[in-house]
Amino acid sequence: MKWILLIEGIIALGIALILAAGGAFDGTIFFLVPALSFFAAFYWLRHPGSRLFKRTKYVGTEEQKKLAKAAMEKALKDCEYLDKAAKRIEDPELKAQLSRMQPIAHRYISYLEDHPDRITSAYTFIHNYQARAVKMVEQFEEWEKTKLSTPEIQESKANIRRTLSSFDEAYEIEFTKTLHDTILSMNAETKVMDQDLESKGIHNTGNPSPGEDAEIPHRRLEDIYDRKGQPVFGDENGQALIYGVHSGIPFPEEFRSETIRRKLLAALFAIVLGSFGVHNFYLKRPFKGFLHLIFCWTMISGIIGIIEGIRYLFMSVPDFYRDYCRYQ
């Protein structure tokens, strides 16, 4: 795939050079934009980012960095597969369990991207729990494709459901272990501060009650799916509901502001620079970007860009996150 993208970029630059040399248009401008787009795509190929364009800066020796990068790539790949499987699987019980597991996995992986020094402490989650979840879900999908309902198949599927039913708790335990040092450090710091306040005659007797979001209990199956088998996640404005209906996974609210910014920039690039496919390169769709570059001398690319820009503007934030942000 990488070589195909590079060849497409070379072809696009060649067409721009030929047209510029023939005086078909102002060669300076029309050569510069494809060139910049090409080198931006080349940089992406050399330095692939993760979700929301966050670059993970790995730490340690070269060998440690290599292992950490491989672990993160595996974590993202497995998480992406389970997200897609949650949409494909028809079994309501397994679909519901994946909807409980995946939000935790998303938060865990996002934390690791921000704190790459903790990746080694997440190896059990990455290489044991999530990897095994992928293996079991793959097998479950295989059983579903056979359309067999023999006792042996039913028993195997029941075993997979039973085993995965506790994985959300396992994810939370592993996530907490990764945060262990931070928790101890913060507890020690608050203890020191309490002692300092005590020495100054300030007694901290407050015991604030937990807020509504302090604990999120596991939902029952009937709380997650309606009578038609559709997920019924939703908040007051219905945004999470839109995301849940499409994917079976609630929208992670912590990414809302970044997703809105990304959505507006993508719409702006599509409307203003859609002829050159800048919005596609921005959204990490280099193949489509190169197609726009190849036909940039026609009106087709510009019209398509305007249409896509308008579509981005009217897309809901959860839908845009699902289609363009989760694994970018």
Secondary structure as a PSIPRED ss2 file (coil, helix, strand):
# PSIPRED VFORMAT (PSIPRED V4.0)

   1 M C   1.000  0.000  0.000
   2 K H   0.000  1.000  0.000
   3 W H   0.000  1.000  0.000
   4 I H   0.000  1.000  0.000
   5 L H   0.000  1.000  0.000
   6 L H   0.000  1.000  0.000
   7 I H   0.000  1.000  0.000
   8 E H   0.000  1.000  0.000
   9 G H   0.000  1.000  0.000
  10 I H   0.000  1.000  0.000
  11 I H   0.000  1.000  0.000
  12 A H   0.000  1.000  0.000
  13 L H   0.000  1.000  0.000
  14 G H   0.000  1.000  0.000
  15 I H   0.000  1.000  0.000
  16 A H   0.000  1.000  0.000
  17 L H   0.000  1.000  0.000
  18 I H   0.000  1.000  0.000
  19 L H   0.000  1.000  0.000
  20 A H   0.000  1.000  0.000
  21 A H   0.000  1.000  0.000
  22 G C   1.000  0.000  0.000
  23 G C   1.000  0.000  0.000
  24 A C   1.000  0.000  0.000
  25 F C   1.000  0.000  0.000
  26 D C   1.000  0.000  0.000
  27 G H   0.000  1.000  0.000
  28 T H   0.000  1.000  0.000
  29 I H   0.000  1.000  0.000
  30 F H   0.000  1.000  0.000
  31 F H   0.000  1.000  0.000
  32 L H   0.000  1.000  0.000
  33 V H   0.000  1.000  0.000
  34 P H   0.000  1.000  0.000
  35 A H   0.000  1.000  0.000
  36 L H   0.000  1.000  0.000
  37 S H   0.000  1.000  0.000
  38 F H   0.000  1.000  0.000
  39 F H   0.000  1.000  0.000
  40 A H   0.000  1.000  0.000
  41 A H   0.000  1.000  0.000
  42 F H   0.000  1.000  0.000
  43 Y H   0.000  1.000  0.000
  44 W H   0.000  1.000  0.000
  45 L H   0.000  1.000  0.000
  46 R H   0.000  1.000  0.000
  47 H C   1.000  0.000  0.000
  48 P C   1.000  0.000  0.000
  49 G C   1.000  0.000  0.000
  50 S C   1.000  0.000  0.000
  51 R H   0.000  1.000  0.000
  52 L H   0.000  1.000  0.000
  53 F H   0.000  1.000  0.000
  54 K C   1.000  0.000  0.000
  55 R C   1.000  0.000  0.000
  56 T C   1.000  0.000  0.000
  57 K C   1.000  0.000  0.000
  58 Y C   1.000  0.000  0.000
  59 V C   1.000  0.000  0.000
  60 G C   1.000  0.000  0.000
  61 T C   1.000  0.000  0.000
  62 E H   0.000  1.000  0.000
  63 E H   0.000  1.000  0.000
  64 Q H   0.000  1.000  0.000
  65 K H   0.000  1.000  0.000
  66 K H   0.000  1.000  0.000
  67 L H   0.000  1.000  0.000
  68 A H   0.000  1.000  0.000
  69 K H   0.000  1.000  0.000
  70 A H   0.000  1.000  0.000
  71 A H   0.000  1.000  0.000
  72 M H   0.000  1.000  0.000
  73 E H   0.000  1.000  0.000
  74 K H   0.000  1.000  0.000
  75 A H   0.000  1.000  0.000
  76 L H   0.000  1.000  0.000
  77 K H   0.000  1.000  0.000
  78 D H   0.000  1.000  0.000
  79 C H   0.000  1.000  0.000
  80 E H   0.000  1.000  0.000
  81 Y H   0.000  1.000  0.000
  82 L H   0.000  1.000  0.000
  83 D H   0.000  1.000  0.000
  84 K H   0.000  1.000  0.000
  85 A H   0.000  1.000  0.000
  86 A H   0.000  1.000  0.000
  87 K H   0.000  1.000  0.000
  88 R H   0.000  1.000  0.000
  89 I C   1.000  0.000  0.000
  90 E C   1.000  0.000  0.000
  91 D C   1.000  0.000  0.000
  92 P H   0.000  1.000  0.000
  93 E H   0.000  1.000  0.000
  94 L H   0.000  1.000  0.000
  95 K H   0.000  1.000  0.000
  96 A H   0.000  1.000  0.000
  97 Q H   0.000  1.000  0.000
  98 L H   0.000  1.000  0.000
  99 S H   0.000  1.000  0.000
 100 R H   0.000  1.000  0.000
 101 M H   0.000  1.000  0.000
 102 Q H   0.000  1.000  0.000
 103 P H   0.000  1.000  0.000
 104 I H   0.000  1.000  0.000
 105 A H   0.000  1.000  0.000
 106 H H   0.000  1.000  0.000
 107 R H   0.000  1.000  0.000
 108 Y H   0.000  1.000  0.000
 109 I H   0.000  1.000  0.000
 110 S H   0.000  1.000  0.000
 111 Y H   0.000  1.000  0.000
 112 L H   0.000  1.000  0.000
 113 E H   0.000  1.000  0.000
 114 D H   0.000  1.000  0.000
 115 H C   1.000  0.000  0.000
 116 P H   0.000  1.000  0.000
 117 D H   0.000  1.000  0.000
 118 R H   0.000  1.000  0.000
 119 I H   0.000  1.000  0.000
 120 T H   0.000  1.000  0.000
 121 S H   0.000  1.000  0.000
 122 A H   0.000  1.000  0.000
 123 Y H   0.000  1.000  0.000
 124 T H   0.000  1.000  0.000
 125 F H   0.000  1.000  0.000
 126 I H   0.000  1.000  0.000
 127 H H   0.000  1.000  0.000
 128 N H   0.000  1.000  0.000
 129 Y H   0.000  1.000  0.000
 130 Q H   0.000  1.000  0.000
 131 A H   0.000  1.000  0.000
 132 R H   0.000  1.000  0.000
 133 A H   0.000  1.000  0.000
 134 V H   0.000  1.000  0.000
 135 K H   0.000  1.000  0.000
 136 M H   0.000  1.000  0.000
 137 V H   0.000  1.000  0.000
 138 E H   0.000  1.000  0.000
 139 Q H   0.000  1.000  0.000
 140 F H   0.000  1.000  0.000
 141 E H   0.000  1.000  0.000
 142 E H   0.000  1.000  0.000
 143 W H   0.000  1.000  0.000
 144 E H   0.000  1.000  0.000
 145 K H   0.000  1.000  0.000
 146 T H   0.000  1.000  0.000
 147 K C   1.000  0.000  0.000
 148 L C   1.000  0.000  0.000
 149 S C   1.000  0.000  0.000
 150 T C   1.000  0.000  0.000
 151 P H   0.000  1.000  0.000
 152 E H   0.000  1.000  0.000
 153 I H   0.000  1.000  0.000
 154 Q H   0.000  1.000  0.000
 155 E H   0.000  1.000  0.000
 156 S H   0.000  1.000  0.000
 157 K H   0.000  1.000  0.000
 158 A H   0.000  1.000  0.000
 159 N H   0.000  1.000  0.000
 160 I H   0.000  1.000  0.000
 161 R H   0.000  1.000  0.000
 162 R H   0.000  1.000  0.000
 163 T H   0.000  1.000  0.000
 164 L H   0.000  1.000  0.000
 165 S C   1.000  0.000  0.000
 166 S C   1.000  0.000  0.000
 167 F H   0.000  1.000  0.000
 168 D H   0.000  1.000  0.000
 169 E H   0.000  1.000  0.000
 170 A H   0.000  1.000  0.000
 171 Y H   0.000  1.000  0.000
 172 E H   0.000  1.000  0.000
 173 I H   0.000  1.000  0.000
 174 E H   0.000  1.000  0.000
 175 F H   0.000  1.000  0.000
 176 T H   0.000  1.000  0.000
 177 K H   0.000  1.000  0.000
 178 T H   0.000  1.000  0.000
 179 L C   1.000  0.000  0.000
 180 H H   0.000  1.000  0.000
 181 D H   0.000  1.000  0.000
 182 T H   0.000  1.000  0.000
 183 I H   0.000  1.000  0.000
 184 L H   0.000  1.000  0.000
 185 S H   0.000  1.000  0.000
 186 M H   0.000  1.000  0.000
 187 N H   0.000  1.000  0.000
 188 A H   0.000  1.000  0.000
 189 E H   0.000  1.000  0.000
 190 T H   0.000  1.000  0.000
 191 K H   0.000  1.000  0.000
 192 V H   0.000  1.000  0.000
 193 M H   0.000  1.000  0.000
 194 D H   0.000  1.000  0.000
 195 Q H   0.000  1.000  0.000
 196 D H   0.000  1.000  0.000
 197 L H   0.000  1.000  0.000
 198 E H   0.000  1.000  0.000
 199 S H   0.000  1.000  0.000
 200 K C   1.000  0.000  0.000
 201 G C   1.000  0.000  0.000
 202 I C   1.000  0.000  0.000
 203 H C   1.000  0.000  0.000
 204 N C   1.000  0.000  0.000
 205 T C   1.000  0.000  0.000
 206 G C   1.000  0.000  0.000
 207 N C   1.000  0.000  0.000
 208 P C   1.000  0.000  0.000
 209 S C   1.000  0.000  0.000
 210 P C   1.000  0.000  0.000
 211 G C   1.000  0.000  0.000
 212 E C   1.000  0.000  0.000
 213 D C   1.000  0.000  0.000
 214 A C   1.000  0.000  0.000
 215 E C   1.000  0.000  0.000
 216 I C   1.000  0.000  0.000
 217 P C   1.000  0.000  0.000
 218 H C   1.000  0.000  0.000
 219 R C   1.000  0.000  0.000
 220 R C   1.000  0.000  0.000
 221 L H   0.000  1.000  0.000
 222 E H   0.000  1.000  0.000
 223 D H   0.000  1.000  0.000
 224 I H   0.000  1.000  0.000
 225 Y E   0.000  0.000  1.000
 226 D C   1.000  0.000  0.000
 227 R C   1.000  0.000  0.000
 228 K C   1.000  0.000  0.000
 229 G C   1.000  0.000  0.000
 230 Q C   1.000  0.000  0.000
 231 P E   0.000  0.000  1.000
 232 V C   1.000  0.000  0.000
 233 F C   1.000  0.000  0.000
 234 G C   1.000  0.000  0.000
 235 D C   1.000  0.000  0.000
 236 E C   1.000  0.000  0.000
 237 N C   1.000  0.000  0.000
 238 G C   1.000  0.000  0.000
 239 Q H   0.000  1.000  0.000
 240 A H   0.000  1.000  0.000
 241 L H   0.000  1.000  0.000
 242 I H   0.000  1.000  0.000
 243 Y H   0.000  1.000  0.000
 244 G H   0.000  1.000  0.000
 245 V H   0.000  1.000  0.000
 246 H H   0.000  1.000  0.000
 247 S H   0.000  1.000  0.000
 248 G C   1.000  0.000  0.000
 249 I C   1.000  0.000  0.000
 250 P C   1.000  0.000  0.000
 251 F C   1.000  0.000  0.000
 252 P C   1.000  0.000  0.000
 253 E H   0.000  1.000  0.000
 254 E H   0.000  1.000  0.000
 255 F H   0.000  1.000  0.000
 256 R H   0.000  1.000  0.000
 257 S H   0.000  1.000  0.000
 258 E H   0.000  1.000  0.000
 259 T H   0.000  1.000  0.000
 260 I H   0.000  1.000  0.000
 261 R H   0.000  1.000  0.000
 262 R H   0.000  1.000  0.000
 263 K H   0.000  1.000  0.000
 264 L H   0.000  1.000  0.000
 265 L H   0.000  1.000  0.000
 266 A H   0.000  1.000  0.000
 267 A H   0.000  1.000  0.000
 268 L H   0.000  1.000  0.000
 269 F H   0.000  1.000  0.000
 270 A H   0.000  1.000  0.000
 271 I H   0.000  1.000  0.000
 272 V H   0.000  1.000  0.000
 273 L H   0.000  1.000  0.000
 274 G H   0.000  1.000  0.000
 275 S H   0.000  1.000  0.000
 276 F H   0.000  1.000  0.000
 277 G C   1.000  0.000  0.000
 278 V H   0.000  1.000  0.000
 279 H H   0.000  1.000  0.000
 280 N H   0.000  1.000  0.000
 281 F H   0.000  1.000  0.000
 282 Y H   0.000  1.000  0.000
 283 L C   1.000  0.000  0.000
 284 K C   1.000  0.000  0.000
 285 R C   1.000  0.000  0.000
 286 P H   0.000  1.000  0.000
 287 F H   0.000  1.000  0.000
 288 K H   0.000  1.000  0.000
 289 G H   0.000  1.000  0.000
 290 F H   0.000  1.000  0.000
 291 L H   0.000  1.000  0.000
 292 H H   0.000  1.000  0.000
 293 L H   0.000  1.000  0.000
 294 I H   0.000  1.000  0.000
 295 F C   1.000  0.000  0.000
 296 C C   1.000  0.000  0.000
 297 W C   1.000  0.000  0.000
 298 T C   1.000  0.000  0.000
 299 M C   1.000  0.000  0.000
 300 I H   0.000  1.000  0.000
 301 S H   0.000  1.000  0.000
 302 G H   0.000  1.000  0.000
 303 I H   0.000  1.000  0.000
 304 I H   0.000  1.000  0.000
 305 G H   0.000  1.000  0.000
 306 I H   0.000  1.000  0.000
 307 I H   0.000  1.000  0.000
 308 E H   0.000  1.000  0.000
 309 G H   0.000  1.000  0.000
 310 I H   0.000  1.000  0.000
 311 R H   0.000  1.000  0.000
 312 Y H   0.000  1.000  0.000
 313 L H   0.000  1.000  0.000
 314 F H   0.000  1.000  0.000
 315 M C   1.000  0.000  0.000
 316 S C   1.000  0.000  0.000
 317 V H   0.000  1.000  0.000
 318 P H   0.000  1.000  0.000
 319 D H   0.000  1.000  0.000
 320 F H   0.000  1.000  0.000
 321 Y H   0.000  1.000  0.000
 322 R H   0.000  1.000  0.000
 323 D H   0.000  1.000  0.000
 324 Y H   0.000  1.000  0.000
 325 C C   1.000  0.000  0.000
 326 R C   1.000  0.000  0.000
 327 Y C   1.000  0.000  0.000
 328 Q C   1.000  0.000  0.000
